[in-house]
Amino acid sequence: MEVEKNIPVPVGKAIYPWSELEVGDSFFVDNTTNQRSSSICTSGRIYYKSHGIAKSIKCRKEGSGHRFWAIKK
């Protein structure tokens, strides 16, 4: 096995638009279970906390999926 140096780490694309949400903005994810919606909320909270942003996430069941809002922390 060869060790390689200076190979850039690929940058992943965000699945959810956390960086684009202003307080009061929301997005809808269709076909989500309650367990999946909890995971999405947690990912938003972790994103904001790790970036030092004073926001949190609120989610509610809506029809066949869930809606997620950016809220003031």
ABEGO torsion letter per residue (X at the ends): XBBBBGBBBBBBBBABAAAABBBGBBBBBBGBBAAAAAAAAAAAAAAAAAAGBBBBBBBBBBEABBBBBBBBX
